[in-house]
Amino acid sequence: MLSKADLHLLRVFLVVVQKQGFSAAQVALNVSTSTISRQISDLETRLGMPLCQRGRGGFRLTDKGEAVHAAAQELFGSLGRFSEAIHDAQDALVGHLAMGVIDSWVSNDRAPIVSALSKFTATAPQVSVELHSMAPDDIETGVLDGQISLGIGVFHQHKPGLSYDQIGREFIGLYCGAGHPLFSAKNPAEQAKLLAQAKVAQRAYLKEDRVAPVSRGRLSNATAHQVEGIALLILTGNFIGYLPHSLAELWLRNGRMKSVMDGRFDLPTPIEIVTRRGVSPSGADKAFIRLLKAEAYA
């Protein structure tokens, strides 16, 4: 039987795993590393099994620790769904809204999330909101393992176990930075030659050559895990790369970036809501999704 103290220790354990170590977890938990170490030791004693290895070799879960971590995530997910179901039955919009959003969406003036969040937080002040800025793969993983209940992003390859619902689209463009040979090239033949020699800043969170044919067979020795990282690499003048139009607009206006070959390689990308298949959304989730869709379609 789990006690209140056991639940607390399991929550500490989840934070430590999320932060990948005691030192990183102490800020989130607001306690010292020695306290965290004692709490994890207490949990290991309580469960009768070693959960992790720590020391000079770094932090790593044992096989049994992996199993406990998965069970703890399922446990707290179930507790949250129980609480929200009770509140739903009481017709009270309370609980917790945890979602992941692609890291550049706020730069899009047409993105409906700001207006949807504004209306949601005004009409549901008792709901706590938790926002994560994440790469698409991390959003999908977060929804699958229950870290977040929904995600909003660009998902090029749908994963089993998840449901996707398109709410709009935006365009991405191929850009180069000031100082790159393509930036000042005018002649189409010269541009084509320089493009064939250009290094591409790869997006680590997707299969670049599958979603952007222009990158196939091109040299690349730089990758980024967020869109802002791609922008930094482009701004060096040593790489070309894809960015959302809305994000690139700032650097286009101040002359630090330029569209490669006048937008010839621009691509449309759908924006989708992703949720876990087979899991009934909470009242808070359903209310926010309704608002987001209304704002998107408006």
C-alpha positions in Angstrom: 0.0 0.0 0.0 1.3 3.5 -0.9 1.3 6.1 1.8 1.4 9.9 1.3 5.1 9.8 2.1 5.6 7.2 -0.7 3.8 9.4 -3.2 6.1 12.3 -2.2 9.2 10.2 -2.7 7.9 9.0 -6.1 7.3 12.6 -7.2 10.9 13.4 -6.2 12.1 10.4 -8.2 10.2 11.6 -11.3 11.8 15.0 -11.1 15.2 13.6 -10.7 14.7 11.4 -13.8 13.3 14.3 -15.8 16.3 16.5 -14.8 18.8 13.6 -15.3 20.5 13.9 -11.9 20.4 15.3 -8.4 22.2 18.6 -9.0 19.8 19.6 -11.8 16.8 18.5 -9.8 17.6 20.6 -6.7 16.4 23.9 -8.3 13.1 22.3 -9.4 12.6 20.7 -6.0 14.1 23.6 -4.0 16.0 21.3 -1.7 19.7 20.4 -1.4 21.3 17.5 -3.3 22.0 15.7 0.0 18.2 15.8 0.8 17.4 14.5 -2.6 20.0 11.7 -2.2 18.4 10.7 1.1 14.9 10.8 -0.3 15.9 8.5 -3.2 17.7 6.2 -0.8 14.5 6.1 1.3 12.5 5.2 -1.8 14.9 2.4 -2.7 14.7 1.0 0.8 10.9 1.3 0.8 10.6 -0.5 -2.6 13.5 -3.0 -1.9 15.4 -2.3 -5.1 18.1 -0.1 -6.5 16.6 2.6 -8.8 19.6 4.5 -10.2 23.3 4.7 -10.4 24.9 8.0 -9.4 28.5 9.1 -9.1 31.4 10.1 -11.3 29.9 8.1 -14.2 26.8 10.2 -14.1 23.2 9.5 -13.4 21.6 6.4 -14.9 18.5 4.4 -14.2 18.8 0.7 -13.4 16.5 -1.7 -15.3 14.2 -1.8 -12.2 14.4 1.9 -12.0 13.1 2.1 -15.5 10.2 0.0 -14.6 9.4 2.0 -11.5 9.7 5.2 -13.5 7.1 4.0 -16.0 4.8 2.8 -13.3 5.1 6.1 -11.4 4.2 8.1 -14.5 1.2 5.9 -15.0 0.2 6.3 -11.4 0.3 10.0 -11.3 -1.4 10.2 -14.7 -4.3 8.1 -13.3 -4.5 10.2 -10.1 -4.7 13.3 -12.3 -7.4 11.8 -14.5 -9.4 10.7 -11.4 -9.3 14.2 -9.9 -10.3 15.8 -13.2 -13.1 13.3 -13.7 -14.5 14.2 -10.2 -14.3 17.9 -11.1 -16.0 17.3 -14.4 -18.8 15.5 -12.7 -19.2 18.6 -10.5 -19.3 20.8 -13.6 -16.3 22.8 -12.3 -13.6 23.6 -14.8 -10.6 23.0 -12.6 -7.5 20.8 -12.7 -4.3 21.0 -14.7 -3.6 21.8 -18.4 -0.1 20.6 -19.4 0.9 21.1 -23.0 3.9 21.2 -25.3 4.2 23.8 -28.1 6.8 24.0 -30.8 9.4 26.5 -29.8 8.9 29.2 -32.5 5.1 29.4 -32.7 4.8 32.5 -30.6 6.7 34.5 -33.3 3.8 33.9 -35.7 1.4 36.8 -35.4 -1.4 34.6 -36.9 -0.8 31.8 -34.4 -4.1 31.4 -32.4 -2.5 30.1 -29.2 -2.1 33.5 -27.5 -5.8 34.5 -28.0 -6.9 31.0 -27.1 -4.8 31.0 -23.9 -6.1 34.5 -23.0 -9.7 33.4 -23.2 -9.0 30.1 -21.5 -7.2 31.6 -18.5 -9.9 34.2 -18.1 -12.8 31.7 -18.1 -11.0 29.0 -16.2 -9.0 30.7 -13.5 -8.9 27.6 -11.3 -7.1 25.5 -13.9 -3.3 25.5 -13.5 -1.5 25.9 -16.8 1.9 24.3 -17.5 3.6 25.1 -20.8 6.6 23.4 -22.4 8.5 24.7 -25.4 9.6 21.5 -27.1 10.8 20.0 -30.4 8.1 17.9 -32.3 9.6 14.5 -31.3 9.7 15.6 -27.6 6.1 16.7 -27.8 5.0 13.3 -29.1 7.1 11.5 -26.5 5.7 13.7 -23.8 2.1 13.0 -24.8 2.8 9.2 -25.0 4.4 9.0 -21.6 1.9 11.3 -19.9 4.2 14.2 -19.1 1.8 16.5 -21.1 -1.8 15.9 -22.1 -1.6 17.6 -25.5 0.8 19.1 -27.9 0.8 21.6 -30.7 3.3 21.4 -33.5 4.5 20.2 -36.9 4.6 16.5 -37.1 6.0 15.0 -40.3 5.6 11.4 -39.5 2.6 10.4 -37.3 3.3 7.9 -34.5 1.1 5.0 -33.5 -0.8 5.5 -30.3 -1.4 9.2 -31.0 -4.2 11.2 -32.6 -3.5 14.2 -34.8 -5.9 17.0 -35.6 -4.9 19.8 -38.1 -5.8 23.3 -37.0 -3.9 25.3 -39.6 -0.6 25.6 -41.5 2.3 27.8 -41.9 5.1 28.1 -44.5 8.8 27.4 -43.9 11.4 28.9 -46.2 15.0 28.1 -47.1 17.3 31.0 -45.9 20.9 32.1 -45.9 22.6 34.7 -43.8 24.6 37.8 -44.7 28.1 36.7 -45.6 27.0 33.5 -47.2 27.9 33.3 -51.0 24.2 32.9 -51.9 23.3 36.1 -50.1 24.7 38.4 -52.8 24.4 36.0 -55.8 22.1 37.4 -58.5 22.6 35.1 -61.5 20.4 32.0 -61.5 23.1 29.8 -62.8 25.5 31.1 -60.1 22.9 30.6 -57.4 22.3 27.0 -58.5 26.0 26.3 -58.4 26.4 27.8 -54.9 23.4 26.0 -53.7 24.9 22.7 -54.7 28.0 23.5 -52.6 26.1 24.9 -49.6 26.1 23.3 -46.2 22.7 22.7 -44.7 21.9 23.3 -41.0 20.1 20.1 -40.2 17.1 19.9 -37.9 17.9 17.1 -35.5 14.3 16.5 -34.6 13.3 15.2 -38.1 14.5 13.4 -41.1 15.7 16.4 -43.1 16.1 14.7 -46.5 12.6 13.2 -46.3 10.7 16.5 -45.6 13.0 18.9 -47.5 14.2 17.4 -50.8 16.6 20.3 -51.4 18.8 18.9 -48.5 19.3 15.5 -50.1 22.9 14.7 -50.7 24.1 18.1 -49.4 26.9 18.5 -46.9 26.1 19.1 -43.3 28.3 19.2 -40.2 25.9 21.1 -38.0 22.5 20.2 -36.4 20.2 22.0 -34.0 17.5 20.6 -31.8 15.3 23.8 -31.8 14.3 26.2 -34.5 16.2 29.0 -32.8 19.4 26.9 -33.1 18.8 26.7 -36.9 18.5 30.5 -37.0 21.8 30.9 -35.2 23.6 28.6 -37.6 22.1 30.5 -40.6 23.2 33.8 -39.1 26.8 32.7 -39.1 26.8 33.0 -42.9 28.2 29.5 -43.2 24.9 27.5 -43.6 21.6 27.5 -45.3 18.5 26.2 -43.4 14.8 26.1 -43.1 12.8 28.5 -40.8 9.2 29.4 -40.4 8.5 32.6 -42.4 7.2 34.3 -39.2 10.4 33.7 -37.4 12.7 34.7 -40.3 10.8 38.0 -40.8 12.8 39.9 -38.2 16.2 39.1 -39.8 14.8 39.6 -43.3 13.7 43.2 -42.3 17.1 44.1 -40.9 19.1 42.6 -43.8 20.7 39.7 -41.9 18.9 37.0 -43.8 17.7 36.4 -47.3 15.4 33.8 -48.9 17.3 31.4 -51.1 16.4 31.8 -54.8 13.4 34.0 -54.0 11.4 31.4 -52.1 11.7 28.7 -54.7 12.1 26.0 -52.0 9.4 27.2 -49.6 7.2 24.5 -48.2 3.8 24.4 -46.5 3.6 22.6 -43.1 0.5 21.7 -41.2 0.0 22.7 -37.6 -1.6 19.9 -35.6 -2.9 19.1 -32.1 -1.7 15.8 -30.9 -3.3 13.8 -28.1 -2.9 10.2 -26.8 -5.2 7.8 -28.5 -7.7 6.0 -26.3 -7.3 8.4 -23.4 -10.4 10.6 -22.7 -9.3 14.3 -22.5 -10.0 16.1 -19.2 -12.6 18.9 -19.0 -9.8 21.4 -19.1 -8.1 19.8 -22.1 -11.4 19.7 -24.0 -12.2 23.3 -23.2 -8.8 24.6 -24.3 -8.9 22.5 -27.5 -12.4 23.9 -28.4 -11.1 27.5 -27.9 -7.9 26.8 -29.9 -9.9 25.4 -32.8 -12.3 28.3 -32.7 -9.5 30.8 -32.8 -7.6 28.9 -35.5 -10.6 28.7 -37.8 -11.5 32.3 -37.2 
